[in-house]
């Protein structure tokens, strides 16, 4: 990883002096260059600028005293009147910047550059060597230049011409087609702005694209408020800027290191400390105005709280690897009691028209306005996806196709995991300036009869239920859903979801609580600037999902990936109430979360091996009864999970944070088995993290 970072730095940390020669373009002309052949005018301009700097530049005494050796990089232009204007100076000392400005102010007015015989401005990037040397000496004698063709001369200067395109870096991400990394804490910073009464925004399908949110929230201005005045290169890179940032005429990119370095203590564990050691790299950028790219590579080792480790090992995939780290991926054994879990995420984002964005990548998606989602969540491991976002009038229509894996030993063929496919439609409609409704449908299928990715499900506007019916009984598992959001005021939003896996109208009317009625719902409330405190968000959410929802009689068709649910973290057969508070002030932030829940778990003790509907990987045909189905049946387990986190944003550009948090978890089942037992955990943790995704430890 270190070698990779060094390689990138070597590739981009260069400066050059522009040498442009085009047949229709004439560079600026000093008075002493008027008799020089047109092919040599640029060199004459170069020589005059270098000589002027060498004769007039006075290196500050502080630079000599500290023995500094390096460069001052100047971006300047000669305008249409022939006057020099400094655009940007990169130097380690303010004294060098001031001296550079002074010297350029003394340059004479000259003839401006021309293009097709019309005056035009010309921009250059120039390095000034420190200690000062006469860089004009290296310029060839114009009277003795060998004759070359214009095409040869232009070819020789091609590399310099490319370098001359470099511009002062502006963070074009804020108006790009890049996704805003989805973390609940960071999204709360602009949640109110995009939910004001009367805005035509669509807030359920996440992650958001910068270009869409920037209509309601000024990222550049908000980042400028957080900026620290730092003149040194190290100070700017630590507190304000990307490690590497480069921008040209029609491209830009940034490179940042990724860190997630944590150490903590679990009072319920036999080992001394918990830790996480993640190092990685993030590269993002754009080509033109419509195409963007993003990639991250993580190399991680960690040991978590005991209940997290136990859950990770319960997710174990086929093969020798001992665990799946929740939300990240398959983990190898590291040392004797830790995990090694590499992860890579990336995507391409392209908008061929103002109403359409196309993305192809490896990552996660989320649908909903709450902390949880019953439709599509980001609690599982990253996976391959193809997504279309279409927006027009008061409509946003999101189509997502995903490639998943069933990694259980019983479905593995020739040591290869079973592929699964999911297609989803989500239609968001702003009915009025206050009310939004959404309609959701999803279908999951496998490679039955070697059909692979079924082209029938590629149609973005067809009803999946009809295709599933035509494909044959058991060919797929379809889900239907709906959502709503109501803006009571600028500061109060209500939201909710409903998920329907299967139901029987006659059984509902019968009132016998049939197992066939598989559904769940969510109700929530957000209070922005709560009690007139700026940037304070309070949130309440209630989720309830009946037993056997998301499961299927063909167990490979459950709504899951890598042994984790694609919707709610707890699977099914649960109810929970969540209270959340989030506050930020300048670079400081604090989050508090309380979760009270009831789950129904299976006994699996050799005597009672029935499926009570919580484990979506089990066949619901193995149920103990058909009626009287209630949430919490089986081993009724009460859960309390509380978390308090506070921290400081070190660098807004890379989202690097230092933080400390404490988690309290009480897991209290009515009956204990070898896999279900009481635990009471207090987990202290602190560290530094590049915050790019949500961790969910509240199971």
Secondary structure, DSSP 4 states (H G I P E B T S, - for coil): -HHHHHHHHHHH---------BTTEE--B-GGGTTS-GGGHHHHHHHHHHHHHHHH----HHHHHTT--EEEEEEEEE-TTS-EEEEEEE-SSHHHHHHHHHHHHTSPP-BPEEETTEEE-EEEEEEEEES---GGGGSPPGGGPPP--HHHHHHHTHHHHHHHT------GGGGSSPBPP--HHHHHHHHTGGGSTT-----SEESPBHHHHTTTS-HHHHHHHH-----SHHHHHHHTS-SEEEE-SSEEEEEEEEEEEEEEEETT-SSS-EEEEEEEEEEEEEETTTEEEEEEEEEEEEE--HHHHHHHHHT--SSS--EEETTTEEEEEETTTEEE--EEEEEEEEEEETTEEEEEEEE--EE-SSSS-SSB-S-S--EEEEEEEEEETTEEEEEEEEEEEE--GGG-BTTBPEEEEEEEEEEEEE-SSSEEEEEEEEEEEE-GGG--S-GGGG-TTS-HHHHHHHH-TTS-EEEEEEEEEEESSSSEEEEEEEEEEE--HHHHHHTS--TT-EEEEEEEEEETTGGG-TTEEEEEEEEEE-TTTT--SSGGGSSEETTEESS-TT-SSEEEEEEEEEEEETTEEEEEEEEEEEEEE---SSS---B-S--TTS-GGGBS-SS---TT-SEEEEEEEEEEEEEEEEETTTTEEEEEEEEEEEEEESS--SS---EEEEEEEEEEEE--S------
